[in-house]
Amino acid sequence: MALGTTGAIGRRSVIFLLLGLAISPALHASKLDSSIISMFPKDTSELGYADLNRSRQFSWFPQFEAQFVPECVPGFEKFLENAQVQETPSIAQVAWARVSLSDRGSGRVSGRPAGETGQLVAVAAGQFDDETIKWFLDGHNVHSVQAGPNVLYEAQTGMGMSEGYFALIDNQTVAFGPLEGLERILQIRSGSEKNLSENAAMMALINQVNGDALFWGVLGSSETGPAVQHLVPEVMKFPQANGLVGKLKGLLISAKASDDIELDFQVDSASPSDAIVLSQLLEAAMLPRRFQASQDNPELAKILDGMRITPDGSNVYLSINMTEDQMSTLIERNTFKLSM
């Protein structure tokens, strides 16, 4: 499987296929609240989620966070620590997506895919002393922009934050991102345009994993084909793959806790017959990948050898079980390192 860096949430989502999470069986996932889901636009085609509160207890978390979670999230907590306005950690959950932008001057959302023109925006849930934080920011004359009832503060890069802006929506919600993308999700929150909860196709996918996984990624039809090609480029060497991949309807990737670490990858194809053929092509495509891994990455080879690919109705399920040691080894190799 390729571990290159193509597209935003796709880059983060597909990493789950090689992701191990050392979580005890008793640890249960939290559910992403509908109030956060509804802050993202209806045209969202990729959504990522991480339950940070449940994974901080593990020794591998700092390295994992640096490689997987959008950098604005740990950067904000670093700012709170440096400003001495709140003890860290404060963020329990985070969701992120590429947000498409309006055509300049028209006020209309561009018809171009978010991956080409969009901006990465994250919304975090937790407990924040928003009044004290605002007092600190105003007292230090931090540049801000008024956006309706919200104030957008410029990120303090000198105190650990990544470039961009953030909005303290209330004492439980903070949003991060470039100015235009952040302004759009705040407008959506105010009800000025339709939101993600009104996208039936995406919500059907989100509801399958939300509350059932500690980390998950959901890709709609426009992003699934490119993601599959990125994950398993070898599959495109087969002539039959072009038609099948172009008709894919969705992709779910999730990490769950069991006796071992269970990674589930679900591809929604156009028909049961397509699912059967796609599963066969994936099996064939993995043969050279397994051989190559056996030569230069023994731990990855063990993971790939245990991979299960199963068609069921119109879906293709790919499952991997991974031990804590295997996950730790992959993190040490910077397997999840991403460039934004």
Buried (B, 14 or more C-beta within 10 A) or exposed (E): BEBEBBBBBBBBBBBBBBBBBBBEEEBBBBEBBBBBBBBBBBBBBBBBBBBBBBBBEBEBBEBBBBBBBBBBBBBBBBBBBBBEBBEBBBBBBBBBBBBBBBEEEEEEBBEEBBBEBBBBBBBBBBEBBBEBBBEBBEEEEBEBBEBEEBBBBBBBEEBBBBEBBBBBBEEBBBBBBBBBBBBBBBBBBEEEBEBBBEBEEBBEBBEBBBBBBBBBBBBBBBBBBBBBBBBBBBBBEBEEBEEBBEBBBBBBBBBBBEEBBBBBBBBBBBEEEBBBBBBBBBEEBBEEBBEBBBEEBEBBBBBBEEBEBEBEEBBBBBBBBBBBEBBBBBBEEEBBBBEE
